Amino acid sequence: MYDVTRDSDVDTKATKLSARNVQVYYGTTHAIKDVDVDIEDKTVTAFIGPSGCGKSTFLRCLNRMNDTIDVCRVEGTIQLDGEDIYDERVDPVQLRAKVGMVFQKPNPFPKSIYDNIAYGPRIHGLAKNKAELDEIVEKSLRRGAIWDEVKDRLDAPGTGLSGGQQQRLCIARAVATEPEVLLMDEPCSALDPIATAQVEELIDELRQNYSVVIVTHSMQQAARVSQKTAFFHLGNLVEFGETGQIFTNPEDPRTESYITGRIG
């Protein structure tokens, strides 16, 4: 099992999310085993590994999305800023405002561009009036790097945008509730290379304000956008460390085999 204490002396950023001894079961299937990891603030952390290795399952533990699956059971401790997110007093809806999520396939609501962004701030009571809501919508669309493309058609349906624009709209929607962490589950897998490059550039900008965790099948993408990388294999966190080290000098032979294309 990976020892998270090993890198503690070189860590300069505060830990945002901390997982200890996390186990995930789907019914009787043990999908995630003994995961220990510290995810830093204002850092992009990439989860890589073969299909079905558990990286998306573990990602969904970080904002309790697995709560929506009846047969799923999560054990262990996951803390956000030192507070247990699985404590029964924690409201999962409020948690997901702090830990936003962007999915593999762009999923704008069947509403206007404006209402896609305004939806979260409205339900969480983040704006006192229309002027404040307008301000949140503009700021979020700017953070999603799509304001200039949509500012003249905020009443148009979000579903009418191109795939890459829809994904940036979904990122803007996720940041509208002022989250502290952004989870991204293969956010570029449905996009063409140009749209992918735009989203990658955006991810690099977002880490100035957020802790970003991205699941990606593309090792090139992980190398481009992340500072830390976690390699999952068969439900285990095999290795976690600085992205450069994981890709050039991995410590575990399974990591090396995956990166060089021998497994996966």
FILO-899626 format. One record per atom (N, C-alpha, C): residue in three letters; x, z, y. Coordinates in steps of 0.001 Angstrom, whole numbers, padded with zeros to 6 digits, always signed. Layout:
alaXZY/...
***
This chain:
met+000843+000000-001201/met+000000+000000+000000/met+000877+000000+001250/tyr+000426-000692+002269/tyr+001221-000783+003500/tyr+001261+000570+004220/asp+002421+000959+004670/asp+002593+002243+005370/asp+002565+002012+006875/val+001444+002428+007518/val+001300+002152+008953/val+002244+002963+009818/thr+002790+004027+009274/thr+003663+004864+010111/thr+004999+004184+010367/arg+005296+003161+009565/arg+006624+002566+009625/arg+006939+001947+010978/asp+005915+001352+011621/asp+006184+000660+012884/asp+005914+001527+014109/ser+005556+002784+013885/ser+005074+003587+015017/ser+006118+003750+016116/asp+007382+003739+015737/asp+008408+003993+016759/asp+008598+002788+017689/val+008121+001589+017281/val+008289+000438+018161/val+007003+000109+018923/asp+005924+000810+018594/asp+004655+000532+019276/asp+004740+000990+020731/thr+004363+000104+021636/thr+004359+000479+023041/thr+002941+000551+023583/lys+002005-000139+022929/lys+000617-000146+023405/lys-000181+000912+022662/ala-001209+001400+023336/ala-002057+002419+022724/ala-002854+001821+021564/thr-003106+002657+020559/thr-003951+002230+019449/thr-005405+002237+019900/lys-006097+001131+019670/lys-007506+001015+020056/lys-008412+001336+018875/leu-008121+000713+017744/leu-008888+000939+016521/leu-007939+001413+015433/ser-008354+002418+014708/ser-007514+002951+013646/ser-008345+003055+012370/ala-007842+002469+011280/ala-008536+002535+009989/ala-007660+003284+008996/arg-008271+004172+008227/arg-007542+004931+007213/arg-008345+004951+005909/asn-007657+004549+004838/asn-008217+004623+003491/asn-009601+003960+003408/val-009732+002782+004017/val-011030+002099+004024/val-011261+001375+002696/gln-012414+001637+002115/gln-012860+000979+000882/gln-014209+000330+001193/val-014417-000867+000677/val-015724-001509+000821/val-016201-001965-000559/tyr-017433-001627-000856/tyr-018046-002024-002125/tyr-019281-002888-001848/tyr-019423-003968-002584/tyr-020686-004716-002639/tyr-021288-004403-003999/gly-022253-003481-004023/gly-022753-003027-005319/gly-021612-002359-006069/thr-021273-002892-007251/thr-020187-002304-008034/thr-018847-003008-007777/thr-018867-004082-006989/thr-017626-004822-006716/thr-016826-004125-005618/his-015570-003824-005910/his-014676-003154-004950/his-013972-004247-004132/ala-014517-004564-002956/ala-014061-005739-002193/ala-012851-005455-001313/ile-012761-004249-000757/ile-011634-003861+000108/ile-011070-002557-000438/lys-009749-002509-000580/lys-009127-001352-001233/lys-008068-000711-000338/asp-008253+000542-000031/asp-007205+001389+000589/asp-006576+000772+001835/val-007383+000279+002765/val-006798-000363+003947/val-006491+000677+005026/asp-005235+000694+005473/asp-004770+001510+006596/asp-004212+000552+007638/val-004717+000611+008864/val-004165-000267+009899/val-004475+000308+011283/asp-003552+000116+012220/asp-003775+000473+013626/asp-003791-000811+014444/ile-004868-001010+015188/ile-005008-002216+016015/ile-004818-001813+017471/glu-003866-002459+018125/glu-003465-002049+019474/glu-004375-002628+020548/asp-004413-001925+021667/asp-005155-002391+022836/asp-004416-003573+023484/lys-005198-004463+024084/lys-004644-005609+024840/lys-003610-006395+024020/thr-003986-006619+022782/thr-003142-007352+021823/thr-004059-008226+020980/val-003570-009403+020584/val-004316-010226+019631/val-003754-009945+018237/thr-004620-009477+017355/thr-004248-009212+015969/thr-004932-010247+015090/ala-004165-010963+014281/ala-004730-011976+013387/ala-004819-011426+011971/phe-005947-011701+011303/phe-006100-011411+009875/phe-005992-012740+009137/ile-005006-012862+008251/ile-004839-014090+007477/ile-004917-013773+005992/gly-005105-014829+005192/gly-005147-014655+003738/gly-006061-015697+003123/pro-005983-015854+001800/pro-006800-016871+001132/pro-008291-016585+001273/ser-009126-017594+001010/ser-010583-017406+001020/ser-010950-016288+000044/gly-011895-015448+000480/gly-012380-014392-000413/gly-011456-013211-000557/cys-010443-013106+000325/cys-009468-012008+000181/cys-009929-010732+000868/gly-011011-010808+001651/gly-011541-009594+002282/gly-011341-009503+003776/lys-010710-010513+004403/lys-010404-010366+005833/lys-011671-010322+006696/ser-012664-011180+006394/ser-013910-011143+007176/ser-014718-009887+006872/thr-014698-009458+005611/thr-015395-008220+005234/thr-014827-007039+006011/phe-013487-006964+006095/phe-012888-005857+006836/phe-013198-005973+008328/leu-013146-007193+008862/leu-013480-007396+010276/leu-014874-006850+010577/arg-015827-007120+009685/arg-017216-006679+009891/arg-017372-005165+009791/cys-016363-004487+009205/cys-016389-003012+009199/cys-016161-002454+010597/leu-015449-003225+011437/leu-014987-002695+012724/leu-016101-002591+013759/asn-017251-003253+013510/asn-018407-003023+014399/asn-019675-002754+013587/arg-019471-002335+012342/arg-020562-001929+011448/arg-021545-003059+011152/met-021076-004300+011186/met-021947-005412+010805/met-022316-005343+009328/asn-021462-004691+008517/asn-021785-004568+007093/asn-022981-003654+006851/asp-023364-002877+007893/asp-024564-002030+007762/asp-025800-002876+007482/thr-025753-004140+007887/thr-026936-005004+007734/thr-027063-005550+006305/ile-026059-005283+005440/ile-026095-005756+004056/ile-026433-004571+003147/asp-027607-004626+002502/asp-028115-003480+001736/asp-027149-002978+000674/val-026497-003904-000048/val-025667-003487-001186/val-024260-003084-000769/cys-023975-003150+000535/cys-022612-002885+001003/cys-022428-001404+001344/arg-021308-000845+000879/arg-020985+000558+001163/arg-019561+000642+001687/val-019377+001335+002802/val-018049+001471+003416/val-017623+002935+003339/glu-016405+003154+002844/glu-015853+004516+002786/glu-014544+004551+003569/gly-014095+005769+003881/gly-012869+005917+004671/gly-013211+006203+006121/thr-012213+006094+006986/thr-012394+006426+008401/thr-011978+005253+009279/ile-012845+004883+010228/ile-012467+003907+011257/ile-012786+004534+012607/gln-011763+004622+013455/gln-011939+005264+014755/gln-011699+004280+015891/leu-012551+004355+016896/leu-012381+003615+018144/leu-012032+004636+019210/asp-010835+004536+019776/asp-010365+005530+020754/asp-010508+006955+020214/gly-010189+007123+018934/gly-010195+008461+018341/gly-011542+008962+017882/glu-012609+008181+018049/glu-013948+008618+017623/glu-014390+007818+016413/asp-014926+008532+015427/asp-015352+007912+014172/asp-016582+007033+014409/ile-016433+005719+014188/ile-017566+004818+014480/ile-018659+004921+013425/tyr-018345+005540+012276/tyr-019367+005713+011231/tyr-020043+007081+011290/asp-019730+007866+012313/asp-020430+009139+012517/asp-021926+008848+012682/glu-022755+009669+012067/glu-024200+009389+012101/glu-024784+009450+013518/arg-024056+010076+014444/arg-024553+010127+015834/arg-024261+008838+016602/val-023439+007969+016029/val-023088+006712+016712/val-024190+005686+016489/asp-024698+005138+017596/asp-025717+004095+017536/asp-025007+002752+017333/pro-025266+002059+016209/pro-024569+000796+015957/pro-024783-000243+017068/val-025952-000207+017718/val-026232-001172+018802/val-025294-000919+019979/gln-025118+000357+020328/gln-024198+000704+021412/gln-022754+000388+021014/leu-022430+000640+019748/leu-021080+000330+019259/leu-020788-001165+019423/arg-021789-002002+019093/arg-021561-003453+019152/arg-021497-003976+020577/ala-021949-003176+021532/ala-021722-003548+022939/ala-020250-003323+023290/lys-019636-002316+022658/lys-018214-002025+022908/lys-017298-002904+022067/val-017776-003267+020880/val-016983-004084+019954/val-017764-005380+019721/gly-017520-006360+020595/gly-018279-007607+020555/gly-017812-008507+019423/met-018658-009485+019068/met-018294-010365+017949/met-018636-011809+018255/val-017732-012691+017865/val-017943-014140+017979/val-017813-014703+016566/phe-018796-015503+016174/phe-018868-015957+014789/phe-018237-017331+014596/gln-018154-017698+013322/gln-017517-018949+012929/gln-018231-020149+013546/lys-019564-020144+013435/lys-020330-021271+013957/lys-020922-020831+015288/pro-020738-021618+016344/pro-021343-021231+017625/pro-022845-020978+017442/asn-023323-019857+017960/asn-024736-019512+017752/asn-025408-019093+019052/pro-025453-020004+020051/pro-026163-019626+021279/pro-027640-019358+020989/phe-028209-018431+021760/phe-029645-018181+021624/phe-030410-019414+022108/pro-031635-019633+021591/pro-032455-020754+022094/pro-033051-020410+023464/lys-032146-020174+024410/lys-032523-019795+025773/lys-031628-020569+026723/ser-031868-020386+028008/ser-031023-021046+029000/ser-029608-020469+028946/ile-028667-021211+029532/ile-027278-020734+029617/ile-027255-019368+030302/tyr-027997-019249+031395/tyr-028068-017994+032152/tyr-028563-016853+031256/asp-029677-017098+030552/asp-030277-016029+029742/asp-029440-015669+028520/asn-028641-016606+028019/asn-027712-016273+026938/asn-026772-015160+027371/ile-026266-015281+028605/ile-025309-014278+029114/ile-026034-013010+029554/ala-027192-013178+030169/ala-027915-012034+030756/ala-028558-011138+029702/tyr-028730-011648+028490/tyr-029473-010923+027447/tyr-028876-009535+027175/gly-027568-009476+026880/gly-026919-008194+026567/gly-026965-007208+027721/pro-026518-007631+028921/pro-026588-006724+030065/pro-028007-006211+030341/arg-029011-007053+030092/arg-030406-006588+030300/arg-030754-005481+029316/ile-030478-005701+028002/ile-030924-004687+027030/ile-030105-003402+027136/his-028887-003500+027656/his-028065-002296+027808/his-028161-001694+029220/gly-029006-002285+030062/gly-029226-001737+031400/gly-027996-001747+032284/leu-027219-002828+032218/leu-025965-002880+032974/leu-026141-003400+034404/ala-027323-003930+034714/ala-027555-004461+036069/ala-028797-003804+036662/lys-028677-003375+037919/lys-029824-002722+038573/lys-030809-003744+039132/asn-030285-004936+039453/asn-031163-005933+040087/asn-030645-007341+039772/lys-031383-008337+040289/lys-031047-009742+040006/lys-029663-010109+040545/ala-029314-009584+041719/ala-028007-009911+042308/ala-026879-009425+041406/glu-027028-008205+040870/glu-025994-007675+039973/glu-025923-008485+038688/leu-027091-008898+038190/leu-027130-009694+036964/leu-026468-011063+037193/asp-026766-011654+038355/asp-026128-012940+038697/asp-024599-012807+038688/glu-024151-011681+039222/glu-022706-011443+039314/glu-022085-011309+037919/ile-022768-010569+037027/ile-022282-010402+035653/ile-022241-011751+034940/val-023306-012567+035145/val-023369-013876+034483/val-022205-014753+034936/glu-021962-014805+036245/glu-020868-015647+036752/glu-019506-015144+036239/lys-019300-013837+036328/lys-018018-013263+035900/lys-017767-013531+034415/ser-018828-013399+033609/ser-018683-013601+032161/ser-018400-015062+031849/leu-019103-015975+032532/leu-018870-017408+032301/leu-017456-017799+032752/arg-016987-017162+033809/arg-015594-017416+034239/arg-014614-016904+033175/arg-014885-015706+032641/arg-014012-015157+031596/arg-014052-016018+030337/gly-015187-016657+030109/gly-015315-017557+028966/gly-014784-018954+029258/ala-014193-019139+030442/ala-013584-020418+030850/ala-014565-021578+030758/ile-015823-021317+031190/ile-016814-022386+031114/ile-017667-022466+032392/trp-017408-021591+033353/trp-018199-021541+034586/trp-018257-022895+035288/asp-017099-023530+035490/asp-017072-024786+036245/asp-017883-025883+035568/glu-018007-025810+034236/glu-018747-026846+033510/glu-020250-026619+033529/val-020689-025395+033755/val-022134-025110+033631/val-022775-024546+034895/lys-022000-024297+035938/lys-022547-023562+037100/lys-023723-024281+037758/asp-023796-025611+037610/asp-024893-026358+038228/asp-026077-026561+037295/arg-026007-026013+036094/arg-027130-026182+035147/arg-027366-024919+034323/leu-027410-023795+035024/leu-027589-022516+034337/leu-028963-022400+033677/asp-029930-023217+034140/asp-031266-023174+033531/asp-031372-024060+032297/ala-030352-024878+032042/ala-030374-025768+030874/ala-030175-024943+029603/pro-030692-025436+028462/pro-030546-024669+027216/pro-029090-024609+026744/gly-028681-023428+026286/gly-027320-023261+025769/gly-027068-024133+024553/thr-028126-024434+023809/thr-027981-025254+022605/thr-027685-026711+022934/gly-027810-027088+024205/gly-027547-028477+024593/gly-026081-028750+024913/leu-025252-027710+024866/leu-023829-027881+025158/leu-023092-028442+023941/ser-021893-028967+024160/ser-021067-029430+023037/ser-020624-028220+022216/gly-020096-028473+021000/gly-019686-027370+020120/gly-018673-026447+020758/gly-017656-027038+021389/gly-016627-026218+022022/gly-017178-025416+023192/gln-018076-026037+023960/gln-018706-025326+025078/gln-019600-024202+024555/gln-020327-024475+023473/gln-021187-023435+022887/gln-020353-022231+022455/gln-019182-022484+021864/gln-018362-021359+021409/gln-017830-020568+022606/arg-017448-021259+023679/arg-016998-020529+024877/arg-018163-019783+025525/leu-019380-020343+025429/leu-020575-019635+025910/leu-020777-018352+025096/cys-020580-018454+023778/cys-020744-017274+022922/cys-019680-016213+023216/ile-018465-016657+023559/ile-017418-015708+023957/ile-017811-015047+025284/ala-018321-015857+026219/ala-018784-015307+027508/ala-019917-014309+027284/arg-020817-014633+026351/arg-021930-013729+026037/arg-021399-012415+025470/ala-020358-012511+024625/ala-019790-011303+024015/ala-019120-010409+025052/val-018491-011005+026087/val-017794-010168+027080/val-018733-009660+028170/ala-019977-010151+028189/ala-020910-009768+029260/ala-021290-008291+029202/thr-021204-007669+028031/thr-021547-006241+027922/thr-020328-005350+028174/glu-019259-005947+028726/glu-018016-005211+029013/glu-017474-004508+027773/pro-017245-005267+026696/pro-016716-004630+025494/pro-015261-004216+025693/glu-014750-003451+024738/glu-013337-003073+024759/glu-012563-003846+023700/val-013300-004286+022678/val-012700-005032+021566/val-013531-006282+021333/leu-012866-007389+021037/leu-013550-008634+020676/leu-013134-009034+019274/leu-014099-009141+018377/leu-013842-009603+017019/leu-014216-011073+016941/met-013365-011879+016340/met-013634-013313+016229/met-013432-013743+014774/asp-014509-014212+014154/asp-014446-014600+012750/asp-014305-016118+012647/glu-013082-016586+012524/glu-012777-018026+012475/glu-013487-018800+013591/pro-013225-018436+014849/pro-014008-018989+015964/pro-013797-020477+016202/cys-012752-021059+015608/cys-012445-022477+015870/cys-012703-023382+014672/ser-013200-022810+013573/ser-013264-023619+012346/ser-014265-024767+012450/ala-015252-024650+013362/ala-016230-025733+013504/ala-015906-026648+014684/leu-014719-026464+015291/leu-014405-027183+016527/leu-013349-028270+016307/asp-013370-029268+017194/asp-012351-030315+017138/asp-011052-029788+017770/pro-009943-030525+017617/pro-008643-030010+018099/pro-008602-029697+019594/ile-009291-030491+020425/ile-009256-030238+021873/ile-010006-028949+022196/ala-011199-028794+021606/ala-011982-027573+021832/ala-011240-026362+021279/thr-010567-026543+020139/thr-009782-025451+019538/thr-008685-025002+020499/ala-007985-025974+021105/ala-006910-025637+022051/ala-007461-024855+023242/gln-008672-025235+023710/gln-009281-024528+024849/gln-009614-023091+024472/val-010166-022896+023264/val-010518-021541+022831/val-009248-020704+022617/glu-008196-021319+022058/glu-006937-020576+021863/glu-006347-020130+023205/glu-006417-021010+024186/glu-005926-020662+025524/glu-006727-019490+026087/leu-008040-019548+025848/leu-008932-018494+026312/leu-008602-017162+025629/ile-008337-017203+024332/ile-007993-015975+023594/ile-006755-015324+024211/asp-005789-016162+024581/asp-004561-015645+025184/asp-004847-014950+026516/glu-005816-015499+027282/glu-006191-014866+028560/glu-006967-013572+028324/leu-007838-013584+027312/leu-008709-012430+027072/leu-007924-011172+026711/arg-006734-011338+026124/arg-006010-010132+025698/arg-005493-009310+026877/gln-005559-009859+028087/gln-005201-009047+029252/gln-006202-007909+029455/asn-007443-008140+029003/asn-008504-007154+029212/asn-009024-006502+027943/tyr-008783-007131+026788/tyr-009412-006653+025554/tyr-008394-006577+024428/ser-008783-005809+023417/ser-008109-005895+022130/ser-008858-006977+021346/val-008157-008015+020917/val-008806-009134+020223/val-008348-009139+018766/val-009314-009237+017848/val-008994-009360+016424/val-009594-010664+015936/ile-008760-011534+015372/ile-009216-012858+014960/ile-008933-013083+013480/val-009967-013481+012755/val-009790-013944+011378/val-009583-015448+011448/thr-008524-015932+010815/thr-008277-017373+010855/thr-007710-017860+009529/his-008151-019061+009137/his-007567-019702+007959/his-006284-020437+008326/ser-006122-020677+009630/ser-004994-021482+010086/ser-003801-020594+010416/met-002763-020714+009623/met-001566-019915+009902/met-000917-020349+011212/gln-001031-021658+011519/gln-000491-022146+012792/gln-001203-021463+013957/gln-002535-021326+013821/gln-003291-020655+014875/gln-002878-019195+015012/ala-002739-018512+013892/ala-002302-017111+013929/ala-000954-016994+014632/ala-000046-017917+014311/ala+001289-017882+014921/ala+001218-018153+016420/arg+000280-019023+016823/arg+000171-019380+018252/arg-000465-018270+019081/val-001525-017634+018574/val-002318-016768+019467/val-002066-015273+019297/ser-001472-014851+018173/ser-001436-013401+017930/ser-000063-012784+018147/gln-000082-011488+018423/gln+001164-010715+018509/gln+001389-009904+017225/lys+000285-009547+016561/lys+000352-008807+015293/lys-000427-009593+014238/thr+000031-009544+012999/thr-000650-010250+011907/thr-000789-009329+010705/ala-001984-009373+010101/ala-002241-008638+008862/ala-002537-009652+007768/phe-001835-009537+006636/phe-002056-010448+005514/phe-002846-009729+004424/phe-004027-010281+004118/phe-004888-009729+003067/phe-004791-010595+001814/his-004845-009930+000650/his-004845-010665-000608/his-005596-009835-001647/leu-006631-010445-002231/leu-007428-009784-003273/leu-007927-008396-002851/gly-008378-008310-001593/gly-008961-007061-001112/gly-007973-006030-000624/asn-006684-006339-000718/asn-005644-005406-000256/asn-005017-005901+001042/leu-004671-004966+001921/leu-003837-005304+003071/leu-002394-005232+002577/val-001808-006403+002376/val-000479-006479+001764/val+000613-006141+002764/glu+000471-006684+003979/glu+001543-006522+004967/glu+000956-006640+006361/phe+001498-005838+007271/phe+001025-005854+008658/phe+002219-005622+009574/gly+002347-006441+010605/gly+003461-006241+011524/gly+003478-007267+012629/glu+004604-007349+013323/glu+004762-008335+014390/glu+004601-009729+013798/thr+003848-010585+014501/thr+003561-011917+013979/thr+004837-012688+013647/gly+005810-012648+014550/gly+007060-013369+014320/gly+007735-012941+013028/gln+007739-011633+012778/gln+008383-011127+011569/gln+007605-011539+010315/ile+006277-011435+010368/ile+005452-011781+009194/ile+005704-013234+008793/phe+005848-014119+009793/phe+005986-015539+009484/phe+007423-015956+009161/thr+008400-015236+009678/thr+009787-015683+009458/thr+010537-014820+008451/asn+010111-013554+008333/asn+010866-012650+007462/asn+009940-011613+006815/pro+008932-012086+006052/pro+007987-011128+005463/pro+008673-010229+004443/glu+008143-009003+004301/glu+008770-008054+003381/glu+008204-008170+001968/asp+006949-008626+001867/asp+006306-008676+000553/asp+006344-010100+000002/pro+006740-010281-001266/pro+006812-011635-001823/pro+005468-012363-001820/arg+004350-011599-001864/arg+003027-012257-001817/arg+002787-012890-000450/thr+003253-012225+000588/thr+003122-012792+001935/thr+003910-014085+002034/glu+005127-014035+001559/glu+005978-015229+001606/glu+005353-016368+000803/ser+004803-016039-000371/ser+004181-017079-001206/ser+002991-017728-000493/tyr+002220-016917+000231/tyr+001060-017466+000955/tyr+001526-018336+002126/ile+002476-017831+002883/ile+002925-018555+004080/ile+003615-019872+003714/thr+004303-019887+002568/thr+004976-021120+002153/thr+004078-022023+001319/gly+002822-021592+001120/gly+001860-022461+000456/gly+001831-022369-001053/arg+002497-021345-001623/arg+002508-021245-003086/arg+001262-020555-003639/ile+000618-019708-002810/ile-000693-019162-003210/ile-001680-019416-002082/gly-002975-019384-002400/gly-003971-019606-001355/gly-004959-020637-001775/
***
